[in-house]
C-alpha cells in the first residue's frame, strides 16, 4: 500500500504537482483528428487545464486558452480564421501560440502584448497530440501502431469518472481477467439469457477462466520503454503445462499495448489524465494485413464513443472494455491506496508505482524521464523493444499462426461482438480483411 502522501504524489496531475509536471514532458493525445473534420473547434481538458483545440481554414492546428482576453468569452464558440481562431463576440484573433494577432475596432497602432496559453499540437496516426511542457518540445514518438503500414484503424473514446492511475494500474494486473472478463462476463450473459454466446470453445470467457488455474507466481521487470510482466504457471498446481504467459506490453507513462504490430488485431489503450478525477480513455485499434494481403484503404481514421449504459441507464457489461471501466470507476474518484491490502498477484502494480515515482523524481531533479525523445524520433518505435517477427514474416501462413486460434482475429465470424470494437465504424472493413487473411492462410497451407 501507499501512504496518503505517496498516493497524492502519483495521482494529482494539475499544474505544479509532481505527477503533473512529469506528464508535461510527454506528447499527450487529446482528440481524434477526424473529430476536427466534423467540428473544427473543440473544448478539451487535459492535466487540469481547460483549453480549446481548433483547425483553422488552412488546415493548421492550434491549442489555446479557453477564454478571450477581452470579455472572457469561451473560445469553444470561436470562428476559425486562416491564421487562427476569432472570438465570436468582437472578433479578436488568436494564433497557435496564443498571441493576439488582431483586435478589430481597436486602434491599429495600440500596443498589446498579453496572450493566451498556446501549446504545440501535432497529428499522428489519426490522433491529435499536445505538448504542455517546457520548450523546446521533444520529438513526438512514432510508436509502431501509429505508423504501421497496410492496416485498418479506428479510435474509441470514453471519458471515465476516475483518476488516470486506476485505469493504468489495470495493465499491472494480469489476473483481473479471471473475474472481470471471465466470471463477471458469464454472469452478465446468463442474466441476459444470452449464455449461448459463451458456448463456442474459442470464446474469450474460457481462456480468461483458464488464466486463474495453476498460478505459481507473477513476475515484473522494467524494460527500455516501460515494463514487462506476466504469469508463471505450474502443471503441479493444476495448469495444463509448465509455462510463462507474458501479459500486455506497457509503454511509459500511460500506454498499454495488446497484440503486436502487424497482427490482425492489436491496440493501444491510452489513459490520458484530464484532471485528478477524470480520464480520457482512448482505444487505438489497428487491424493489419500480413504480407500478401492488402488492407482496405481509409481516407481518415474514424472515431466512435462506445456506450457504457443502456437506454434505462443500466451499465452495459457484455464487452471487455466496459467490464474494465466499471471496476476502475467503482474504486472511487481517487482510490485511497493507504487502505488497500495487496496480494501476491500485485507484484507488477508495485513495480508500476515505483517506476512512476522514480520518473517523477528525475523531473524534480531537472533530468529527462523515460521515453523523452529530444531532437527526432526514430521512424518506428517498438514498445516491446524489438520489431515483431510473426505476422510480418513472408511465411506467416506456414508458421500456422492460425487466424482461428484467437477470437480477436475472427471478426468475419462475428467475434467483434465481445469487445468495444463492435461499436466501431471500421468493423465491416476489418471483417473483409480477416476473411481474406483466412483465405490466404488456407491457400498457403494447401500448397505447402
Secondary structure by P-SEA (a helix, b strand, c coil): cccaaaaaaacccccccaaaaaaaacccccccaaaaaaccbbbbbcccbbbbbbbcccbbbbbbbccccccccccccbbbcccbbbccccccccccccccccccccccccccccccbbbbbbbcccbbbbbcccccccccccccccccccccbbbbbbbbcccaaaaaacccccccccccccaaaaaaaaaacccccccccccaaaaaaaccccccbbbbbbccccbbbbbbbbcccccccbbbbbcccccccbbbbccccccccccccccccccccccccccbbbbbbcccccccccccbbbbbbbccccccccccccaaaaaaaaaaaaccccccccccccccaaaaaaaaaaaaaaaaaaaaccccccccccccccccccccccccccccccccccccccccccccccccccccccccccccaaaaaaaaaaaaaaaaaaaaaac
